[in-house]
Amino acid sequence: MASKRVSPHVLRYSPAMELLQAGADCLFIVLWIGHESIETTQTYLHALEEVALAKL
């Protein structure tokens, strides 16, 4: 783990992905992250899903 780079961005969005995978409503994730619109959050979540799928 010491060799891994963990940015604040990763620390912020990793729990969001966990919430999404656990079935949390996107509106809850929007409020939790603090975005002003659901579109912004959906953009990030979609991008993170693409990265996760690419790793499979």
C-alpha positions, 0 to 999 in steps of 0.5 A, spaced: 500 500 500 505 504 501 507 504 493 500 506 491 498 513 490 491 515 493 489 522 491 483 526 495 479 525 489 480 517 490 478 518 497 472 522 495 469 517 490 471 510 492 465 511 497 461 513 492 462 507 488 461 503 494 454 506 495 452 506 488 454 498 488 450 497 494 444 500 491 444 507 494 439 512 490 443 517 486 440 523 489 443 521 496 450 520 493 449 527 490 447 530 496 453 526 500 458 528 495 456 535 495 455 536 487 450 542 485 446 537 480 445 530 479 448 530 472 455 532 475 455 526 479 452 521 474 458 523 469 463 521 475 459 515 477 459 513 469 466 514 468 468 510 475 464 504 472 467 504 466 474 504 469 472 498 474 469 494 468 476 495 464 479 492 470 475 486 469 
